[in-house]
Amino acid sequence: MSTKPQMDESVRAKIMSDPDALLDDHDLMRTLVRANSGGQGGNIVDLRGIAMERLEARLDRLEDTHRSVIAAAYENLAGTNQIHRAVLRMMDATQFEVFLRDLTGDVADTLRVDVMRLILESETFDDTAGIDKVSDVLRAVPIGTIDDYITQGRHMSVRPVTLRQVTADEDSFYGEKAPYVRSEACLKLDFGPGTLPGLLIMGSEDPHQFTPQQGTDLLTFFGGIFERAMRRWLA
């Protein structure tokens, strides 16, 4: 007994010639499965349909994970390139004054931060007040100030890189730009044996640019390069 096809001949011919295209179409297959389940009646449990639904849900999760991994990889690559460009620009300077000026200029622009400050501790703080006049990016402070600033006065270990949201005032290192700073990265600097530490802070108007949940590998690398560059000038 033969039956007359109820489907348009051109559509039927297309499916017959390329059945994989039908099988690869998730939405179409889902519709066919629902139509098949509906024709079986409410008392019949379609285990194959349930299994397919679970597989489809798992596939959707895998695709979401895949997209997230790809996006994170691109973001990490972009961040790496950004740090590399900033390092190369920083190493171009042949004079200390130019080095400091670039921090608030091209280097800050490359890193997409709104303000940068370099803090140096000094044993003779009273005699180094004039160091601030070298550049508005440079500040001299008494011994112990850097750790207090990073830990906010709490008794805790000091990490090489600290990321956090802040609300600064004009008495902070940011000066007149303090009201606009909403997040910051604090990079503690080690200039070698027998030297006092330094601190490089990056402030941003975006409260989400620096948060504790973010990774610090790239900024740790940048801080290491900055330390080596500063040792040259301090020598």
N, C-alpha and C positions, 0 to 999 in steps of 0.2 A: 504494500500500500504506500503510495507516494503522497506527499503533501506539497502544496504549493508554497514556496517561500513567501513570507509576509514582509520581508525586508526589501528596501529599494535595491535593485540589482547592482547599481554602482557602488553603494555602501558595502553590500555583501561581497562584491568582487574585491574591494579594497581590503576588507578584513581577511578574506581568503588568501590574498596575495602577500599580506604582511601581518600575520597574527601577533607577532611580538609587539607591534605598536599598540595593539589593544591591551595586551598583558602588562605593558609598562605604564599604562595610563592609570594611576592610582584612583583618581576620582571616578573614572568610568568603571573600573573593576569593583569599586565599593558600591556603586549603584546597581550593578548586576547582581552582586551578592545579596544586597537588601531585597531586590526583586525576587530572587530565588528563594530567600527565606520566607518572604511573604506568601509565596505560593504553596509552602509546605504546611501552613496552618499553625495555629498558636500552640498546639500540644507537642510539637516536634522541636527538639533542641538540635540546632545545627552546630555540631562541635567544630566542623571545618571552618564555618563562618566565624565562630568565636576565636579560633586559632589565628585566622587571617587578621581579625581586628587587633589582636594582641601584637601580631607581627608588624602590622602597619603602625601601631602606636610606638613600638620599639624602634622602627625605622625612622619615624618622625623625630624621636628623641636623639637618635644617632645623627640625623641630619642637622638638628639644632646644635649638638655638641661639635660637629664638624665645622659648622659656620663660626661658632664661638672660638674654636681653636685657630682657625684661619685668621679671624679678625684680631685675636690676641697676637698672633705671629706677625701680622702686618704692623700692628701698633708697636710691638717690641722692636721691629726692624726700623721703623720711623724714629723711635726714641734713640736707638743706637746711632743712626745717621746724624741725628740732631746733636748728640753729645760729641761725636767725632768732629763735626763742623765747628762746634764751640771750642774744642781743644785746639784745633788747627789755628783758629783765629787768635786764641790766647797766646799761642807760641810764636806768633808773628812779631810781637812787640820786641823792640830792641832797647827800650828805655822803660824804667819803672813807672814814670808818669804816664806813658802811653799804655802800659800794661793795665794800670788802674782805670784809665779812661775807657779802655775797651771793655772792661767789666760791666760798666753801666751803659755801654753803647752796643757794639756788635755782639758781644758775648751774651749779654742779657737778652737782646732781641732774638738771637738764635735759640736760646733756651726758653724763650717766651715767658720770661718773668718780668715783673714791673720794676723791681728794685733789687740791687745787690749791695751788700756791705761786707767789708773785710775787717775783722776785729783782731787786734794783737794785744796780748798781755805784756806788761812791762814791769820790771822790778823798780824802775825809777819813773813811775807814772807821773809824778808831779813835774818832772823835767821833760816830759814828752808831749806836753799839751800841744805844742806846735805841729805835731805830726798830723793832726786833723786838717791842717791847712794845706798839706800836700795834695789832698783830694777829698771830696766829700764822701767818697766811698770808704775811706780808711779811718778807723777809730782805734785809739789806744786806751786800754782799761787796766785796772789793778789786777794783780794775781788772784785767781779764783773766780773772776767774773764770768768767764766762759762756761765753766761747769754749772754755776748757779743759773745762768741764763737757759742752758739746755734743759736742766732738770727742773727749772722753775722753783729752785730752793728746796726740792725734796731730796732725801737721802736715797739715791738710786744710782745704778751704774750708768755711765755715759756711753752711748753708742756712737759709732763714727758718723752715722746719718740719722737725723730725727726729722720726721715729717709730721706736721700738725696744723690744725686750724687755730688762728689767733685773732685777738682783738687788741691791737697795739695802741699806745698813746704817743704823744709827741716827745715824751721823755725817753722813748725807746731808741734803739739804734737806727730806726727808720726816719726819725726826725719829722719833718713836715709831711712826709708821705705816709706816715703811720696810720692816719684815719682810713686809708684806702686798702691797707694790707689785711687780707682775710685768711691767708694760709702761708706757711713758710717751710723751707727746707734748711736745716742747720747742719753744716758739714764741719765737724771738728777736725782741725789740721794738726798734724805732727810734723815738726820741722827738723826732727833728728835729735840725737842725744845732746843733753846740755842746753836745750832751747826751751822756751816757753811755748805753750800751744797757741794756736790761732783758731779763728772761727770764720767761716764763710756762710753768710745767710742769704737766702733768696726769698723775696717776698712777692706774693701774687695777689691781685684783687679778686681772683677766682677762689672762693672758699673750698672748692673741690680739686684744685690743682695739686695740692699736697695734703694727703691724708695718711694716717698711720697704717691703713690697710694696703697701701701700695708697696711694690717692691723697691729696693734701694740699691740694686746691683749697679745700675748705670751711674747713679749719683756717687756711689762709693768709688767707682772707677774715675769719675771726673775729679773727685776730691783728691785721689792719689796723684793724678797728673798735676793738679793745682799745687799740692804740697811740693812736688819736685820743682815746679816753676818758681815758687816762692823761695826755695832754698838757694836758688841761683842769685836772686836779688838780695837776700839777707846776707849772703856771703860777701 
